[in-house]
Amino acid sequence: MAVNILQDITGYIDFLRECGYSVMVSCFGDRFMPCLPTLLTYEVHILPICSYLKSCPQTKGKCICNKKLLCRKQISTPYYSCCYAGVEEYIIPIMHDNMFLLCVNVSGYKGKLEKSQKLRNFMIQKVPDTHSYYQMLSENVPELNKILQMIRPLEYMFSELYQYCRQQNNADTASRRLFGNALRFIYDNFGNPITCQDVAAAVNYSESYLRHIFKQECQMSVSEYINHVRLLEAAALLKRQDCSITAVADKCGFNDPNYFSTAFRKKYGCSPRQYRKKCTQH
């Protein structure tokens, strides 16, 4: 049952993205532990400006800090705001019986908040290359009522998914929590040159035990899972952005474009360039 609900959720988010809305989810904590790998994929911000800033030396890590601040707020009503870089977004809390479950972020806007303009100007001075990315943001900000109507199906689906996960979480173990913490670190840092040693240090466990947990939970080694995440994000970038193959590889943590192409072909059965061409033809 959970698989079907999760497929409905991701399918609907994919549909909204195809309609031009930059929809992400965040702040779900451990409430959806059995579905964590999938939800973390949809937590990654899909905007070109966000991808660039996450890979930029001057701004690496700032998005993670911004996300942690949002999670600590535990909001209960929708609002419109902007991130540290001046990208405006709607933040919609999803509730179940008056309890906070997660946030849905609808991002990619500019021009509505005076504060965001100042933040963008500051960022352009600090990192001039961001100017072209800011040009991609939309000034056509939808009304809140339209956003709420669009998000409403997710509210029902996440509520149903939570009830299933709550039963599964009763059997939660220390190893599952460790696995979840390791996944979060990987998704937050896949664009950096991280290794099993880095992940183990971040979660305060030995490398050997961490390898054991990954084999138990996902039948992959830690390094295989890191590559898995990088290739998933690379495929998403190839669908959404026009940047070069080398730039996609770099944003996803592949320092060697040739190795990236080889790994991509092994996973998807075609080269990154062929994959992009197939996606643009549909």
ZASE-158343 format. One line per 10 residues: their letters; for each residue y, x, z of C-alpha. Coordinates in pm, whole numbers, plus 50000, padded with zeros to 5 digits. Each point is the difference from the previous one (the first is absolute). Example, Ala and Ser with C-alpha at 12.3 -4.5 7.8 and 13.67 -1.06 7.14 Angstrom:
BEGIN
AS) 49550/51230/50780 | 50344/50137/49934
END
This chain:
BEGIN
MAVNILQDIT) 50000/50000/50000 | 50246/50277/50095 | 49945/50168/49662 | 50098/49680/49819 | 50313/49949/50210 | 50102/50363/49954 | 49948/49972/49626 | 50219/49688/49996 | 50271/50185/50194 | 49998/50311/49780
GYIDFLRECG) 49972/49790/49686 | 50304/49797/50100 | 50203/50312/50088 | 49901/50153/49664 | 50113/49678/49830 | 50339/50014/50176 | 50039/50363/49898 | 49926/49909/49639 | 50276/49739/50030 | 50244/50277/50091
YSVMVSCFGD) 50002/49981/50381 | 49943/50321/50196 | 49778/49857/50274 | 49843/50213/50274 | 49847/49933/50342 | 50066/50193/50322 | 49969/50001/50380 | 49647/49855/50006 | 49880/50242/50268 | 49633/49961/50093
RFMPCLPTLL) 49995/49623/49960 | 49828/50027/49661 | 49785/50306/50074 | 49705/49903/49772 | 50246/49966/49709 | 50211/50304/50080 | 49921/50214/49691 | 50110/49722/49765 | 50310/49903/50199 | 50115/50362/50022
TYEVHILPIC) 49991/50013/49621 | 50243/49708/49989 | 50222/50159/50264 | 50099/50282/49764 | 50345/49923/49858 | 49981/49960/49624 | 50364/50054/49903 | 50081/50315/49797 | 50276/50095/50248 | 49753/49976/50290
SYLKSCPQTK) 49738/50210/49821 | 50261/50262/49920 | 50142/50020/50353 | 49650/50030/50151 | 49938/50306/49781 | 50346/50150/50044 | 50016/50292/50253 | 50331/49877/50148 | 49870/49651/50076 | 49626/50037/50064
GKCICNKKLL) 49901/49813/50314 | 50309/49779/50023 | 49818/49698/49857 | 49730/50038/50265 | 50264/50006/50276 | 50164/49692/49849 | 49665/49818/49999 | 49934/50088/50364 | 50340/49861/50100 | 49922/49673/49823
CRKQISTPYY) 49662/49975/50174 | 50161/50043/50340 | 50240/49711/49932 | 49719/49740/49980 | 50232/49759/49818 | 49943/49625/50006 | 50250/49873/49741 | 50067/50107/49638 | 50300/50217/49928 | 50164/50207/49727
SCCYAGVEEY) 50071/50366/50064 | 49977/50348/49851 | 49811/50321/50070 | 50144/50342/50083 | 50046/50064/49624 | 50197/49682/49936 | 49723/49806/49822 | 50045/49634/50091 | 49708/49770/50077 | 49885/49677/50157
IIPIMHDNMF) 49775/50043/50302 | 49787/49695/50069 | 49785/49984/50316 | 49664/49824/49965 | 49912/49809/50317 | 49687/49831/50133 | 50036/49759/50294 | 50339/50161/50079 | 49839/50346/50003 | 50123/50276/49767
LLCVNVSGYK) 49739/50118/49748 | 50184/50218/49748 | 50307/50025/49778 | 50029/49931/49630 | 50270/50212/49836 | 50166/49890/49675 | 50205/50300/49897 | 50194/50160/49715 | 50350/49854/50028 | 50358/50124/50033
GKLEKSQKLR) 50356/49868/50011 | 49976/49739/50275 | 50063/50221/50304 | 50301/50228/50048 | 49793/50227/50223 | 49742/50063/49728 | 50265/50121/49755 | 50119/50260/50249 | 49643/50116/50059 | 49935/50030/49626
NFMIQKVPDT) 50321/50197/49945 | 49904/50237/50280 | 49650/50044/49857 | 50135/50069/49648 | 50223/50273/50143 | 49705/50148/50187 | 49743/49955/49719 | 50185/49953/49666 | 49679/49915/49810 | 49979/49670/50189
HSYYQMLSEN) 50287/49853/49797 | 49777/49908/49704 | 49746/49839/50233 | 50267/49789/50171 | 50100/49872/49657 | 49658/49831/49982 | 50068/49781/50304 | 50089/49638/49930 | 50327/49832/50097 | 49840/49661/49936
VPELNKILQM) 49897/49926/50359 | 49794/49678/50030 | 50096/49740/50260 | 49806/50010/50326 | 49855/49651/49941 | 49847/50116/49673 | 49847/50304/50168 | 49857/49788/50282 | 49841/49757/49753 | 49852/50293/49811
IRPLEYMFSE) 49858/50160/50316 | 49866/49678/50156 | 49650/50026/49845 | 49965/50346/50157 | 50076/49849/50339 | 49701/49767/49973 | 49771/50267/49860 | 50089/50263/50259 | 49957/49746/50279 | 49648/49928/49878
LYQYCRQQNN) 49925/50371/49958 | 50123/50072/50352 | 49763/49745/50152 | 49708/50172/49829 | 50116/50350/50099 | 50056/49894/50358 | 49629/49922/50029 | 49909/50334/49843 | 50244/50190/50222 | 49816/49879/50308
ADTASRRLFG) 49736/50253/49902 | 50260/50271/49937 | 49904/50350/50103 | 50177/50328/50069 | 49866/50135/49672 | 50152/49710/49803 | 50337/50058/50165 | 49977/50372/49922 | 49917/49917/49639 | 50298/49765/49982
NALRFIYDNF) 50239/50262/50140 | 49869/50257/49753 | 50051/49758/49710 | 50358/49935/50104 | 50073/50372/50009 | 49848/50046/49654 | 50195/49712/49847 | 50323/50123/50158 | 49949/50356/49878 | 49788/49993/49683
GNPITCQDVA) 50292/50143/49801 | 49989/50316/50214 | 49737/50278/49981 | 49791/49863/50289 | 49644/50104/50086 | 49725/49883/50234 | 50139/50243/50257 | 50343/49829/49984 | 49848/49654/50042 | 49785/50115/50293
AAVNYSESYL) 50301/50156/50171 | 50203/49681/49951 | 49737/49784/50172 | 49904/50262/50263 | 49632/50027/49910 | 49785/50279/49864 | 49948/50036/49626 | 49624/49964/50035 | 50029/49672/50191 | 50259/49869/49755
RHIFKQECQM) 49768/50079/49707 | 49720/49814/50178 | 50222/49692/50049 | 50105/49994/49633 | 49642/50023/49880 | 49911/49718/50239 | 50291/49772/49908 | 50053/50055/49629 | 49723/50231/49875 | 50260/50257/49891
SVSEYINHVR) 50109/50336/50130 | 50357/50029/50127 | 50107/50199/49694 | 49834/49747/49768 | 50188/49719/50172 | 50332/50185/49970 | 49936/50039/49626 | 49896/49634/49981 | 50336/49892/50145 | 50193/50238/49776
LLEAAALLKR) 49826/49872/49688 | 50057/49636/50098 | 50371/50067/50036 | 50007/50202/49678 | 49849/49706/49811 | 50261/49768/50151 | 50283/50237/49903 | 49871/50028/49644 | 50014/49621/49973 | 50350/49966/50145
QDCSITAVAD) 50200/50309/49915 | 50090/50199/49691 | 50011/50342/50166 | 49795/50283/49852 | 49632/50055/50079 | 50097/50323/50179 | 50251/49808/50215 | 49737/49737/50087 | 49758/50277/50100 | 50264/50166/50218
KCGFNDPNYF) 50101/49674/50172 | 49637/49934/50089 | 49931/50342/50147 | 49832/50171/49703 | 50156/50343/49957 | 49790/50073/49690 | 50057/49750/49713 | 49678/50114/49829 | 49793/49930/50311 | 50178/49664/50032
STAFRKKYGC) 49905/49904/49644 | 49638/50105/50056 | 49973/49806/50329 | 50172/49697/49845 | 49766/49994/49701 | 49698/50025/50230 | 50115/49697/50202 | 50143/49776/49726 | 49811/50115/49690 | 50311/50100/49805
SPRQYRKKCT) 50292/50241/50020 | 50321/49901/50185 | 50179/49970/49666 | 49731/49772/49857 | 50004/49791/50319 | 50377/49950/49973 | 49968/49903/49634 | 49729/49742/50077 | 50211/49849/50280 | 50311/49967/49781
QH) 49800/49828/49725 | 49896/49714/50233
END
